[in-house]
Amino acid sequence: MNLLKPSLLDFTKEELSQKIKPSFRAKQIFGWIYHNYVDGFDEMQNIPKALREELSQNYIINPLKIARKEISTDGTIKYLFELQDGKTMETVWLKMKDDIFEDGKLVQEAKYTICVSSQVGCKVGCSFCLTAKGGFTRDLTAGEIVAQVLAVKKDNNHAHNRRVNIVYMGMGEPLDNLDNLTKAIKIFQDEEGLAISGKRQTVSTSGLSNKIDKLGKMDLGVHIAISLHAVDDELRTELIPMNKAHNINSIIEAVKRFPIDTRKRVMFEYLVIANKNDDIVSAKKLVKLLSGIKAKVNLIYFNPYEESSYERPTRESMVKFQEHLVNHGLLCTIRDSKGIDISAACGQLKEKELNQLK
């Protein structure tokens, strides 16, 4: 059993250089992992056999395997990954833009985003979220976060140097696992690895205001997205119980302190639920709340699932809400649901797998 073996993905290049001697071998191994997506030490052809055997005895490379995947008609792929301890979590491969051809020539490659999980389960307990039903199991290690991106890129034959965006928006609250999250961010940023800059990484949080400040002080160059979902504390506490400890005002103040690239905006995610927060009164309050912040609002359709009491809003109410925000100076988009024909909402594929095992 490999359960007790650490993964090489848990280490930065500098840490590998401390563990593997001579240190130039660490750089070669880093290249094999992040440029060639190798899963076994025997594939590292320019590494001496004795070192490969030593590494194999002490480490693994990939700490996860694909347990299941579902492919949507729009190109979205939902992965259920199994970890070394048998626990599972989800990752999503989102096709954001198609290839563009002119005169039969490819002028712009398709653009992709990988939605990454940070925990097995979640502590936050949002009332609308399927992940919350399973409770919290454990944090993912930095290597388990990194492995999701490597596995998805490899599975889609996506070259290491092709650009990709990462959103920490899968299962779990990223800021609840701050140390492993920030280590993964740094590993992704390494120029000799996947070279995914901070501006291509977005941390989505349900609003741990003190941790927003901690992340901001690290100045990693990442974007932040706030899962706001409500404009008053009463409704937000119903949707996100953690709001009692981190209310809307504390989140807004933390966002104002967060270092933002002057060309960029803070993303506010607003999950629209029919007859809950989709009215114009809420839209007016949202405009007032975000006054003075260089913000972009992302309106998201609630994705219904069995046993949920919440309902999906109408297209008409979404458009009216958006128009009010735009007419009052806020940049606002409606996120068209991707992968709606598969288990698109966080936790749906895991839940489906569990139900089939019962």
Buried (B, 14 or more C-beta within 10 A) or exposed (E): EEEEBBBBBBBBBEBBBEBBEEEEBBBBBBBBBBBEBBBEBEBBEEBEEEBBEEBBEEBBBBBBEEBBBBEBEBBBBBBBBBBBEEBBBBBBBBBEEEEEEEEEEEEEBBBBBBBBBBBBBBBBBBBBBBBBBBEBBBBBBBBBBBBBBBBBBBBBEBEBEBBBBBBBBBBBBBBBBBEBBBBBBBBBBBEEBBBBEBEBBBBBBBBBBEBBBEBBEEEBBBBBBBBBBBBEEEBBBBBBBBBEEBBBEBBBEBBEEBEBEEEEBBBBBBBBBBEBBBEEEBBBBBBEBBEEBEBBBBBBBBBBBEEBEBEBBEEEBBEBBBEBBEEBEBEBBBBEBBBBEBBBBBBBBBBBBEEEEE
